[in-house]
């Protein structure tokens, strides 16, 4: 099969590799659409040496949809030809977090324990014609959800997890910092869930897209204090829930400054372990909760259902599509803001 193989930082080649074979409980899948995200860009650039990936050569890609090509021994829940979206966290199944359903927080994740896999990061990804996954990680896609939209289930499920972490309720007000794919999906899911006011904080053309997708207000990040912009849009009160999706260290404090008294702030972006300056007295005196959001445990079924119903139409975000053989162009589109890419999709 053809696959995009990372041999070293910045050395990504399309080449012939063996088709993987499914073992007991596993499924061989024909990959139909695979998204490239900011984490993929950082892995290609070598930002996580010795961790993501643990070694070379390596196949990346963790946001994808495909079709069942063959079943391994013992798989009875799927049939050849079924279309599916795949989760990328495979917990050990034995630790306390896994046993309570939080397999995204598997206690063996940071120990290089082979019983935990993060596909596309520590285990082979899906930027290839075929991939193998445990059947338990595969969620069927109804006919209303295309393969391209299926490749957006993974980031969509993260956005939905963020909403649920904060206790989101219909009629609330929200602010979204960072109109990248996660931020824009947060806008889509917040609109579908009944938010009364959605304020997106960002720059340029992405703000126009945020309005198109359901934002009631936008704040230009560079026009002044963004937190004050959010407060101005809410009559000085601040919003019920803030979703920081940019990973910009400065935006973390600004997100907190946008919350009302008793509000909640969810952090979906990674700062790269950069320092963040916070006014902790404000957190205490205004009783603001700050919540981390990692991945999307148990969120795929509801994410897919919302997409299938038409309440969330995510395919609009797939602005650039490439065949596998043009992977170099796909990576350039991912990196170059001048090309206007929101989500780059590779179709092997």
Secondary structure per residue as TSV (DSSP state, phi and psi in degrees):
chain	resnum	aa	ss	phi	psi
A	1	X	-	360.0	161.6
A	2	X	E	-92.6	140.1
A	3	X	E	-148.4	151.4
A	4	X	E	-90.2	112.1
A	5	X	E	-112.0	126.6
A	6	X	E	-89.6	115.7
A	7	X	E	-96.1	-21.7
A	8	X	E	-171.7	167.3
A	9	X	T	-52.3	130.5
A	10	X	T	67.6	14.1
A	11	X	E	-120.1	79.2
A	12	X	E	-108.0	120.1
A	13	X	E	-126.7	141.9
A	14	X	E	-89.6	122.7
A	15	X	E	-150.5	169.9
A	16	X	E	-84.0	129.7
A	17	X	-	-136.7	161.1
A	18	X	-	-65.1	145.6
A	19	X	-	-70.0	126.9
A	20	X	-	-68.3	153.8
A	21	X	-	-109.2	133.7
A	22	X	-	-75.9	134.7
A	23	X	-	-93.6	-169.6
A	24	X	T	-56.3	130.9
A	25	X	T	77.3	5.4
A	26	X	E	-112.0	166.2
A	27	X	E	-134.8	137.5
A	28	X	E	-91.1	130.0
A	29	X	E	-124.8	140.3
A	30	X	E	-86.2	113.5
A	31	X	E	-71.4	129.1
A	32	X	E	-108.2	-31.2
A	33	X	E	-155.0	133.0
A	34	X	E	-135.9	123.2
A	35	X	E	-82.1	150.9
A	36	X	E	-109.1	127.9
A	37	X	-	-121.6	-179.3
A	38	X	H	-60.8	-34.4
A	39	X	H	-65.4	-39.6
A	40	X	H	-59.8	-42.9
A	41	X	H	-57.4	-44.0
A	42	X	H	-69.3	-36.3
A	43	X	H	-64.7	-44.5
A	44	X	H	-60.1	-38.6
A	45	X	H	-77.2	-8.6
A	46	X	T	81.3	30.9
A	47	X	T	-76.2	-15.8
A	48	X	T	-123.6	62.3
A	49	X	T	-59.1	129.9
A	50	X	T	75.2	-0.4
A	51	X	T	-116.5	-62.6
A	52	X	S	-122.3	98.5
A	53	X	S	-85.9	165.0
A	54	X	S	-70.8	-23.7
A	55	X	S	-161.0	164.8
A	56	X	S	-112.2	155.5
A	57	X	S	-72.6	160.1
A	58	X	E	-152.1	141.7
A	59	X	E	-102.0	121.9
A	60	X	-	-91.6	-173.9
A	61	X	-	107.2	115.4
A	62	X	-	-134.6	-0.5
A	63	X	E	-115.8	99.3
A	64	X	E	-156.4	166.2
A	65	X	E	-137.0	152.0
A	66	X	E	-159.2	-166.8
A	67	X	E	-131.4	135.8
A	68	X	E	-64.8	123.2
A	69	X	E	-104.2	-32.0
A	70	X	E	-160.6	151.0
A	71	X	E	-108.0	136.1
A	72	X	-	-79.2	169.3
A	73	X	T	-56.6	134.5
A	74	X	T	89.2	-4.0
A	75	X	-	-85.3	118.6
A	76	X	-	-123.3	-4.2
A	77	X	S	-89.2	-10.6
A	78	X	-	-131.9	162.5
A	79	X	-	-127.7	154.1
A	80	X	T	-58.1	131.9
A	81	X	T	100.7	-17.0
A	82	X	-	-62.3	140.5
A	83	X	E	-96.0	138.3
A	84	X	E	-143.7	158.8
A	85	X	E	-110.3	148.0
A	86	X	E	-116.0	131.2
A	87	X	-	-73.1	157.5
A	88	X	-	-110.9	-13.8
A	89	X	E	-89.9	123.5
A	90	X	E	-121.7	97.1
A	91	X	-	-71.5	167.0
A	92	X	-	-68.5	-25.2
A	93	X	S	82.2	-2.5
A	94	X	S	-116.8	-27.0
A	95	X	S	-75.5	171.2
A	96	X	H	-61.0	-39.1
A	97	X	H	-68.6	-44.5
A	98	X	H	-61.5	-41.4
A	99	X	H	-68.7	-18.1
A	100	X	T	-102.7	11.5
A	101	X	T	93.7	-2.0
A	102	X	-	-98.3	60.2
A	103	X	G	-66.6	-18.1
A	104	X	G	-67.1	-18.0
A	105	X	G	-112.3	26.3
A	106	X	-	-44.9	130.7
A	107	X	T	-68.8	-12.0
A	108	X	T	-99.5	6.1
A	109	X	T	-63.2	-34.5
A	110	X	T	-101.5	14.7
A	111	X	T	-109.8	6.1
A	112	X	T	55.2	35.5
A	113	X	-	-82.0	125.9
A	114	X	T	-64.7	-13.2
A	115	X	T	-76.0	-12.0
A	116	X	-	-112.6	132.5
A	117	X	E	-131.3	138.8
A	118	X	E	-119.3	96.4
A	119	X	B	-64.7	135.0
A	120	X	T	87.8	-7.2
A	121	X	T	-122.9	-56.4
A	122	X	T	-114.0	-12.6
A	123	X	B	-131.6	156.1
A	124	X	-	-52.8	136.5
A	125	X	-	-91.8	-158.1
A	126	X	S	-123.0	20.9
A	127	X	S	-85.2	65.0
A	128	X	B	-161.1	171.8
A	129	X	S	-72.7	-31.5
A	130	X	E	-135.2	153.4
A	131	X	E	-148.2	153.9
A	132	X	E	-113.7	136.4
A	133	X	E	-142.3	152.9
A	134	X	E	-61.3	139.1
A	135	X	G	-58.3	-29.2
A	136	X	G	-66.2	-19.0
A	137	X	G	-90.6	-0.2
A	138	X	E	-105.0	128.9
A	139	X	E	-115.6	123.7
A	140	X	E	-60.0	143.2
A	141	X	-	-105.0	126.3
A	142	X	-	-71.8	165.4
A	143	X	T	-63.3	-21.7
A	144	X	T	-73.5	-13.5
A	145	X	S	-107.7	115.5
A	146	X	-	-71.7	168.6
A	147	X	H	-62.2	-39.9
A	148	X	H	-64.6	-44.4
A	149	X	H	-66.2	-32.8
A	150	X	H	-60.7	-31.4
A	151	X	T	-73.3	-9.9
A	152	X	T	-100.7	2.3
A	153	X	H	-64.5	-40.5
A	154	X	H	-59.4	-55.5
A	155	X	H	-68.0	-29.5
A	156	X	H	-64.3	-39.0
A	157	X	H	-67.1	-33.2
A	158	X	H	-64.2	-44.1
A	159	X	H	-60.3	-43.9
A	160	X	H	-64.3	-39.6
A	161	X	H	-59.6	-41.4
A	162	X	H	-59.9	-44.7
A	163	X	H	-60.3	-43.8
A	164	X	H	-72.6	-29.7
A	165	X	H	-62.0	-31.6
A	166	X	H	-88.0	-8.8
A	167	X	T	78.8	29.4
A	168	X	-	-43.1	139.7
A	169	X	-	-138.4	150.9
A	170	X	T	-57.9	144.3
A	171	X	T	87.1	0.1
A	172	X	-	-82.6	172.2
A	173	X	E	-112.6	139.7
A	174	X	E	-135.4	154.2
A	175	X	E	-124.7	137.9
A	176	X	E	-119.4	117.3
A	177	X	E	-95.6	121.7
A	178	X	-	96.4	91.1
A	179	X	-	-86.0	51.1
A	180	X	S	-80.9	-163.5
A	181	X	H	-61.8	-46.0
A	182	X	H	-63.9	-44.2
A	183	X	H	-62.6	-44.3
A	184	X	H	-68.8	-35.0
A	185	X	H	-67.1	-34.9
A	186	X	H	-61.9	-40.8
A	187	X	H	-59.2	-47.3
A	188	X	H	-61.0	-45.8
A	189	X	H	-72.0	-35.1
A	190	X	H	-65.2	-40.9
A	191	X	H	-63.1	-46.0
A	192	X	H	-62.4	-31.3
A	193	X	T	-86.9	-1.2
A	194	X	T	98.4	24.3
A	195	X	-	-62.9	138.4
A	196	X	S	-81.7	-32.6
A	197	X	E	-139.4	129.2
A	198	X	E	-126.5	116.3
A	199	X	E	-110.7	121.7
A	200	X	E	-105.3	131.5
A	201	X	E	-110.3	122.8
A	202	X	E	-175.5	-152.2
A	203	X	-	-132.8	145.7
A	204	X	T	56.8	-136.1
A	205	X	H	-64.5	-26.9
A	206	X	H	-62.0	-29.0
A	207	X	H	-69.9	-35.2
A	208	X	H	-63.9	-41.1
A	209	X	H	-65.7	-39.2
A	210	X	H	-60.1	-41.2
A	211	X	H	-62.9	-43.1
A	212	X	H	-58.9	-35.4
A	213	X	H	-86.3	-9.5
A	214	X	T	136.4	-2.2
A	215	X	-	-66.6	133.9
A	216	X	S	-84.4	-25.7
A	217	X	E	-142.8	153.5
A	218	X	E	-132.7	150.7
A	219	X	E	-127.6	122.3
A	220	X	E	-73.8	119.6
A	221	X	G	-58.3	-37.9
A	222	X	G	-91.1	6.2
A	223	X	G	-87.0	0.2
A	224	X	S	151.0	-154.7
A	225	X	-	-75.6	111.2
A	226	X	H	-62.1	-33.9
A	227	X	H	-63.5	-39.5
A	228	X	H	-66.8	-35.5
A	229	X	H	-60.4	-41.3
A	230	X	H	-65.6	-43.1
A	231	X	H	-65.4	-38.2
A	232	X	H	-61.7	-37.1
A	233	X	H	-73.7	-13.7
A	234	X	T	-115.8	22.0
A	235	X	T	67.1	25.8
A	236	X	T	90.3	-5.9
A	237	X	S	-79.8	-39.6
A	238	X	-	92.2	168.9
A	239	X	E	-99.2	161.9
A	240	X	E	-67.4	-44.2
A	241	X	E	-135.1	137.3
A	242	X	E	-121.7	137.2
A	243	X	E	-120.8	108.7
A	244	X	E	-91.6	109.5
A	245	X	-	-115.2	2.6
A	246	X	S	-89.7	-30.0
A	247	X	-	78.2	6.2
A	248	X	-	-78.8	119.2
A	249	X	H	-55.1	-38.8
A	250	X	H	-65.6	-31.5
A	251	X	H	-70.2	-21.3
A	252	X	H	-63.7	-49.8
A	253	X	H	-64.6	-36.8
A	254	X	H	-67.7	-35.5
A	255	X	H	-64.1	-44.2
A	256	X	H	-62.1	-38.5
A	257	X	H	-68.4	-11.7
A	258	X	T	-92.8	-10.9
A	259	X	E	-83.3	147.0
A	260	X	E	-74.9	172.0
A	261	X	E	-60.6	132.6
A	262	X	E	76.7	8.9
A	263	X	E	-79.0	177.6
A	264	X	E	-132.4	143.4
A	265	X	E	-124.1	124.0
A	266	X	E	-106.8	131.5
A	267	X	E	-103.0	109.6
A	268	X	-	-104.9	-16.3
A	269	X	S	-97.7	152.9
A	270	X	-	-102.3	132.9
A	271	X	-	-86.7	-5.8
A	272	X	S	76.2	33.5
A	273	X	S	61.6	24.4
A	274	X	-	-80.4	149.4
A	275	X	-	-66.7	144.6
A	276	X	-	-125.5	127.5
A	277	X	-	-93.6	122.2
A	278	X	-	-125.2	147.0
A	279	X	-	-91.7	91.8
A	280	X	H	-69.4	-23.9
A	281	X	H	-62.3	-37.4
A	282	X	H	-63.6	-41.4
A	283	X	H	-59.2	-42.2
A	284	X	H	-73.6	-51.4
A	285	X	H	-71.3	-30.6
A	286	X	T	-98.5	2.2
A	287	X	T	50.4	58.1
A	288	X	-	-98.8	130.6
A	289	X	E	-92.5	134.0
A	290	X	E	-114.7	124.5
A	291	X	E	-123.5	133.4
A	292	X	E	-83.6	148.0
A	293	X	-	-131.3	112.1
A	294	X	-	-115.1	119.5
A	295	X	S	57.7	-147.9
A	296	X	-	-148.2	59.3
A	297	X	T	-62.0	124.3
A	298	X	T	63.4	21.1
A	299	X	-	-98.3	-13.5
A	300	X	H	-60.6	-46.3
A	301	X	H	-57.6	-46.0
A	302	X	H	-71.0	-34.3
A	303	X	H	-62.3	-47.5
A	304	X	H	-64.2	-40.0
A	305	X	H	-62.8	-40.5
A	306	X	H	-67.1	-36.9
A	307	X	H	-67.6	-43.4
A	308	X	H	-65.0	-32.7
A	309	X	H	-75.2	-15.9
A	310	X	T	89.6	-3.0
A	311	X	S	-66.2	-31.4
A	312	X	-	-123.5	118.3
A	313	X	-	-112.0	94.7
A	314	X	-	-90.7	-16.2
A	315	X	G	-62.5	-21.9
A	316	X	G	-57.7	-23.9
A	317	X	G	-79.6	-16.5
A	318	X	-	-82.6	80.9
A	319	X	-	-82.8	-25.3
A	320	X	E	-132.0	128.5
A	321	X	E	-129.2	136.6
A	322	X	E	-139.4	148.6
A	323	X	E	-73.6	162.5
A	324	X	G	-58.2	-37.8
A	325	X	G	-64.5	-15.0
A	326	X	G	-106.7	36.2
A	327	X	H	-61.3	-33.2
A	328	X	H	-61.5	-41.3
A	329	X	H	-67.0	-37.3
A	330	X	H	-63.1	-43.2
A	331	X	H	-66.1	-39.1
A	332	X	H	-63.4	-39.8
A	333	X	H	-63.9	-38.1
A	334	X	H	-61.2	-40.7
A	335	X	H	-84.5	-30.9
A	336	X	-	-91.9	108.5
A	337	X	G	-62.6	-25.8
A	338	X	G	-66.8	-19.2
A	339	X	G	-84.5	-9.4
A	340	X	T	72.5	20.7
A	341	X	-	-72.9	136.3
A	342	X	S	-98.9	-64.5
A	343	X	S	-125.8	128.5
A	344	X	E	-93.0	129.1
A	345	X	E	-116.8	131.1
A	346	X	E	-105.2	132.9
A	347	X	E	-117.0	92.5
A	348	X	-	-62.0	360.0
